[in-house]
């Protein structure tokens, strides 16, 4: 994931158990200080496979930093970049760390339903800009896994001797902390490809929103015979709201599922990546195509905006949505599909991942102006846009 700034959108349901079961350790910030303890063994509240792999990677990296030369090399890389592909960095160093991180990468890809060829997803970043001075001065950093729970009160970091330190999740400590996270942009791009393939395998048409294609006769008539192409709905501006998050939590990645009935009268889902949505209370002007109307039978479609927080299994998500949508038959009129998409998600996915950001019902080809989301968490300004064929 990209380094966290300020953006976040809460899930509909209350968030569940904290990132890991934490034992008593050295506390910073608002927590009372205690002696550092051995690394805790997770209790009965099991983390997700992705969180568990990230935690194991954090322990392995922390242990490797007892080597002063390697610690200096990692420090230089972290200070020079927002995030470091740590598996590749460790590969040049060799040893057991390389093997441990490669195993963690494979576990993460499998848990997210991604193809093995996706490559390394693990990234290392500094927990907060305020830590740069202490890190530059040579303070030995601790290492923590990125949080997967918005409501976590504490987070565990590990030092080079394998000891656990319990930190306040809301106040960044003065001690430098490396955060082990995943490359959310890379994971999401690969995940949306998986979803499109899985939708297709399960009988639901799916495509990217912008490839040029011959449009249906009715839409050709609207555009006129002088120019070949297709009508789209284009986002000219968009903004999302936010709630406070733990400092250790990385940016989530935003995507939108556009749903409606295809030209064949069957439900279709078109995933749209929105990698530019980094910060809350920030207006973005992407001029991004959201809906390709040549794919749709009716002049209405729905959009469900989600954010991916790390543990999403894209293959399972696509299968669940496809199973729900295939029960809805074309009745000759537009039928809203937002609720069907949301209802398809198992309850445990609403604890943090994936999060429901907002939804838009009845988007129409001639919409021109600002549309507020049904949840009140965001708005977007759209316009009709004709993509002319060369």
Buried (B, 14 or more C-beta within 10 A) or exposed (E): BBBBEBBBBBBEEEBBBBBBBBBEBBBBBEBEEEEBBEBBEBEEEEBBBBBBBBBBBBBBBBBBBEBEEBBEBBBEBBEEBEBBBBBEBBBEBEEEBBEBBBBBBBBBBBBBBBEEEBBBBBBBBBBBEEBEEBBEEEBBBBBBBBBBBBBBBBBBBBBBEEBBBBBBBBBBBBBBBBBBBBBBBBBBBBBBBBBBBBBBEBEBBBBBBBEBBEBBEEBBEBBEEEEBBBBBBBBBBBBBBBEEBBBBBBBBBBBBBBBBBBBEEBBBBBBBBBBEBBBBEBEBEBEBBBBBBBBBBBBBBBBBBBBBBBBBBBBBBBBBBBEBBBEBEBEEEBBBBBEBBBEBBEEEBBBBBBBBBBBBBBBBBEBEEEBEBEBEBBBBBBBBBBBEEE
